[in-house]
C-alpha cells in the first residue's frame, strides 16, 4: 500500500526549533484559540525525543480519562432520556387537547420540514469535529420535551403576574415577556447541563452553537406541532390559515429559535475555552440576555412585520451565517496549529498536518483511503486528530492540566493504532 498522498514531494527536515516548531506568535493562530503564554507547554515528545519513549504500551490503560469524565456522557444520555420521557406525559396531552388527533398528526408531519432544515444546518456546522450522537440526541430531546414541559409549568405564574404589569393585553404580555424569559431559560438550561456534565465534548463556541441549534430545533419542532396542528384543526380555515402559519414559521423563520438560543451557546462556548464552573454559570446568565432580547424583538413585531422582517431580521440572519462561517474558519486554523505542534514533537509530518487540518486535504485522504477499502479507518483517524488538537487547547487553557495531559497520552496512543489501521500495518499480507 503506498504512503499518504502528499501536497509536496517531501517533508521539511524535522527541526523543533525550525519553522514548523511552535513559536509565541503561532501559539495563538486566531482570536478563538488565544492562550496565555504562561500556560504554554510543548507537546509530548518535543525536542526530538523518540515517540515510542513518550508513552510505553503498558501506560495505555492507566492513561485513560479521569473518573469524573468516564461515563459522564452515557449517564447524561440516560438521565436526559428519562426526564424527556416523563416530560412527554405533560407535553403530549397538552398538544392533543389543543389540536385534536388529526391536527396533532398533521402538525407533526408538517413540523418535520423546518426541523429537517435546522438539523441539516447543524450537520454542516458540525462536520469538522462531529459531536457524539448521544449528546446531540440529549440536546434535541431536551428542547423538544423537557424545555417545553418546563415552559408549560411556569406559564401560569406569568398569568398571575399579568395583573401587576402595565401591558393592556395578556396575549401580548405572554409573547413579549413570558416567552423570551421562560423559553430561553428552559432551552439554555440544557446547554448548561451539557457544559457542566459533558464538558469533555464541549470544546468551544462552535460546539456551543451546534448544541444550541439542536436544542432550539427540538423546541421549535414541538411548538410548530402546536401552531400547525391548531391551523389544521380549525374548521373555518379551509387550509388558508395553515398555509399562512406554515409560510411564516416554516419558510420565513425556521431558524428563529436557533438564532435566539445560538447567542447563548456562542457565549457559553467561549467560556468552555477557559473551563471553570463559575465562569460557565456566569456565561449562562450573560448569554440569556441577547437571546431574550432577540426573542422579544421577534415577538414584538406587529403591523409593520414585513418591513421589520426585511430591515432587521434578515440582516440578523445574515450576520449569524457570517459569524458561523468565521467560527468554522477559526476552528480549522486552530486545529492546524495545534497539530503542527504535535508535528514538531514527531507525531505527524508537516505534510500530514496539511492533509488532516484542511478541508481539501481531508477530501484527498478520504478519497485515497476509499480506494484501498479503508475510508472508515481514515475517518476515525481524522476525528482522533481533531480531538487531539482540542485536548491540547484545553491543556493550554491552564485548567485541569494534569487531567487533560492524561487524556492526551491516551489519545496519542490511539493515534498510533489508527495510523497503523489506515496504512494496513500489521495486517496479514497475501
N, C-alpha and C positions, 0 to 999 in steps of 0.2 A: 504494500500500500504506500503510495507516495506521500511525502510530507505535506504539511499545510500549504495551501496556495499562498503566495506572498505578493504584497504590493511592490516590494523592492527585491532585487536579485539577491541581496544578502543583508544580514543584520549588522548594525554598527558594533564595534568591539565592546565587550562588557566592561564598563568603567563606571563604578558607582559615583565617582566624582565628576564624570563627564556630562554631556548634555542630556542624557537620559536619567540622571540622578535627580532626586528631589532637591529643589532649592527653595529659599524662602518665598520668592515670588510665585513659583509654581505650586507651592503647597496650598495656595488659595486661588484656584483657577476661576472662580466665579463668586458672586455675592452669595450664592446659595450654599457654597461649601466652605465658607470662611472659618478658619481655625486660629486660635491663639497660638502664637509662635512658642509660648512656654509649654504648651501641651503637645508639641510636635515630637514624635518619636519615629525612628526609622523602622521600616518593615523588618520582620524576622529574616535573618539570613543576610542582612546588609553587610557591606564592607567585604564582599567576596567570600564569605564563609560558605561551605558546601551546603546545598539544600537538604540533603539527607541527614545532615547533622543537627538540623534545627528541631526536628520532630521525630524521635525514634518511633518505630511501629508500635511498641508497647504503650506509648502515650496516647494513642488514638482514642481509646475508650475513656481514659481519665480526663481527657481534654474536652469533654462534652459541655453542653450548656449548663449554666447554673441552675440549681433546683428551682429557683423562682421562675425560670423560663420554661423548664421542661413541663410539657403537658398543659401550659397556660392556654394555648390556642384551642386545644381539644376540649378543655374544661369550659372555656368561654363558649364554644360552639354548643356544647350540651346544655349549659345553663341558659344560653340565649334561645335554644330550641324549646326548652321547657317554658320559658317566660313567654315566648311568642305563641305557643300552643294555648296557654292559659288566657292570653290576650284575645285570642280568637273567640272565646266564649262571650266576650263583650262586643267585639267588632262585628262579627258575622250577624248576630241578631239585630244589631243596630242597622246594618246595611239592608237586611231583608225587610225590616219594618219600614224603612224609608223608601225602598224601591220596589218591593214585591219580588216574587220569584223571577218573573220574566225580565223585569228591569235589572235585577241583580245579574242574571246570566248574560243579558245583552251588554250591560255596563262592563262586566268582567272581560268579555271578548273585545269590546272596543278599547278598553284601557290597555290591552296588550300592545297596541300600536305605538302610542307615545312611550310606553315603557321600553319597547324594543329600541327606539331611537336613543333613549338615555343610556341604556346598557351597552349599545354599540359605541357610544362616545366613551363610556368607561373602559371598554376593551381597547380602544385606540389609545387613550391616555395611559393605560396600564401596561401597554405592550412591552416597554423597555425592561421593566422589572415586575412581572406579574405577581400580584398578591395571592396568598393562599386562598383557594376557592372556598374553604370552610369559613374564612373570615369575611369574605365577600357575601357569603350566604347569611352569616350573622348580621352583617350590615343591612342587607335587604330585608330580612325578617324583622329586624328592629324597626326599620322605617315603616314597613307595611302593616305591622301588627302592634308592637309594643308602643311606639310613639303615638299611633292613632288611639290606642286604648288609654294612654296617659292623657291625651287631649280630651277625650270624652269624659274622663273622670274629673278633670279640672275645670272644664267649661262651666258647670253650674255655679262655681264660685264667682266667675266673672259676671254671670247673670245677676247674682246678688249684689255685686258692686256697681252695677249699672246705675242704680238709683243715686249713687254718690258722684256720678260723673256729670259733665256738662254736655254730653252728647244727647241730642234730641231723639235719636233713632237707635234702637237696640241692635238691629242688624248691622248698622254702620259701626257701632261700638265694638261688636264682636269681630268684625272683619278687620278693623284698623288697630284695635288694641289687643283683644284676646288672641287672635290668630298669630300675629307676629311674636308675641311673648311666649305663649304656651307651645305652639307648634315648633318654633325654632329651638326652644329649650328642650323639648322632648326629643327632637331629632338629634340635636348636638350632644345630648347626654350619651347617646350611643357612641359618638366619637370619643368622648372622654373615657368611657369604659374600654374601648379598643386601645387607646393610648396608655392607660394605666395597666391593663392586664396583658395586652399583646404588643408591648412596645418593641419587642424584637422585630416585628414586622412593620412597624410604623416609623419609617426612616426619615421622612421629611415632608415638605409641602406637597409634592406630587402624590404621595400616599394619602395625605390628608384630603386632597381634592378627590381622589379615587373613592375613598371610603365615604366622604360626604355626598358625592354624587349618587353612590349606591343606596345610601340611607334615604336620601331625598327622592330617588326614583321609586323606592318602595312605598314611601309615604304618598307621593303623587298618584301612584297606581291605585291604592285603596281609596284615596279621595276622588279620583276620576270615576271609580266604580259608583260612588255615591252620586256624583253630578250627572254622569252619563245615564245611570240607571233611573234617576228621577225623570230625566227628559224622555227616556224611552217609555216609562210608565205613565207619563202624562197623557190622558185620553184626548185632550184638546190640542195637543201639539201637532199631531199628524206628521211627525217626522221632522218638521221645520225647526222645532226647539232643539232637538238632538243635534241636528246639523250645525246649528249656531253654537251650541255649547262645545261640540267636538272641534269645530274650527278654532274657537277661542282657546281651548285648553290643550287640544291635541296637535294643532298646527301652529298657532301663533306663540304658544308658551309651554312647550313640553319641558323646557329647561328652567322654568321659573324657580321651582323649589330647589333644583340643583344649584343654581347660582346663589340663591339665598344662603343655603347651608354650606355651599362651597367656600364662602368667605370665612366661615368659622373653621372649616377644615384646613384652609390655607394657613391661617394664623396658628392653629394648633400644630400644624406640620412644621412650622418654623420653630416652635417650642420643642418639638421632638428632636431637632438637631442638637440641642443642648439639654439632654434629658435631666429633668428634675421634677418630682411630683408636684411641688408647689407651683412651679412655672407652668406645668400642664393645666392645673386647675385655674390659674390666673388667665392663661390663654383661652380657656373655655369661656370664661365670663367676658373677656375682651372681644373674642370672636363673635359672641352673640350680638354685639352692638350693631355692626354693619349688616348682619343677617336680618335682624329685626327691622332695621331702617329700610332695607330694600324690600322686605316683605310688606311693610307698612305702605311704602310708596306705590307698590303694585296694587294693593287692595284699595288704595285711596283714589285710584283713577276713576273718574265718573263720566260726566258728559263729554269731556274732552279726551276720551280714552284713546281714540285713534291718533290724534296729534301727539299726545304724551308718549304713546307707544313708539311712534316713529322717532320723536325727538330725544326721548330719554331711555326707553327700554331697549331699543335696537342698539344704540351705542354701548349700553352696559353689556349686552350680549357680545358685541364685537370686542369690547375690552376684555371680557372674560376669555374669549377664544384666544386673543393675542397673549394674555397672561399665561394661559396654559401652554402655548407654544414656547414662550420664553422659559417656562419651568422645565419643559422637556429638553430644550437645548442646554440649559444649565445642568440638568441631571446627567446628560451624556458627557459633558465636559468634565464633570466631577468624577464620573466612573472612569474615564480615560486617565485622568491624573492619578487617581488612587492606584490603578493597575500599573501605571508607569513606575510608581514607587515600588510595587512588587517586582516589576521588571528589573529595576536597579538592584534588587536583592536576589535576582536569579530565578524567580519563579516563572516568568514569561520572557519571551524575546520581545523587543520593541515592535517588530513586525506583527507578532501575535496580538499585541495590545491594540494595534490599529485595526485588526480584524475583529477583535472581541468588543471593542468600545466604540465602534461607529456603525451606523445603520447599513451603509454599503458593505462594510466588512462582514457584518453578520449575514447578510444575504449571500455573500460569496462563500463563506464557510458552510452555511446550511446547504447550499446547492452542491458544494463539493462533497459533503458528508452523505447527502442523499444518493449520490452516485455510487457509494460503497455500502448502502443499506444501513448507515449509522446516523441518520438525521436526528433521531430521538436522543442518542448519546450526545450529539453536538448541542442540542437544545439544553440538555441538562448541564453541560459544561458552560454554556453561555450564562445560564441562570446562576450557576455557582460562582462564576467570576464576578457577576454583577453584585451578588450577595456579599462576596468577599470585599468588594470595594465599599459597600455600605457599612460593613463591620469595621473597616479601617476608619471610616468617617466618624463612627461612634467612639472609637478609641481616641481619635484626635480631638474629640469634644472635651476630653478630660474627665468624663463621668463614668464611673464603674469600669475603670480601665482594665483592672486585672480580670474581671468577669468577661469582658469582651475580648481580651487577649487570649483567654482560654478558648473561647468560641472561634477566634481566628485560627488558632493552631489546629483545631478540629477541621475547619473548613479548608485549610491548606492541605491537610492530609487527603481530604475528599477530592480536591483539585487534582492531586497526583493520580488518584484512582480513576477519575473521569477522563483525564488526559490519556491514560492507558487504554480506556474503553474506546475513546474516539479513534486513536491510532491503531487499535487492534492488537496492541502489545500483549503478550501473554496468552493470546488465543492460539489454539492448535492450528498449525498450518497443514494444508493438504499435501 
